[in-house]
Amino acid sequence: MFKVFIARANIEKFNELISKENDPEKKALLKELLTREEDKLAAALIAISQTGTADEA
């Protein structure tokens, strides 16, 4: 469950940073990091649904 908490917090932070960023290159990098974090969250949620824990994600 800790991985889910961290991923959700990171997603929230990346969304906040993206909304405030004016530099297109930095914004693109933040969007890539956001996508990676969303993938981590999805993997953790799948692990929880299959095993009851996100530790294997």
Secondary structure, DSSP 8 states (H G I E B T S, - for coil): -HHHHHHHHHHHHHHHHHHH---HHHHHHHHHHHHHHHHHHHHHHHHHHHHS-STT-
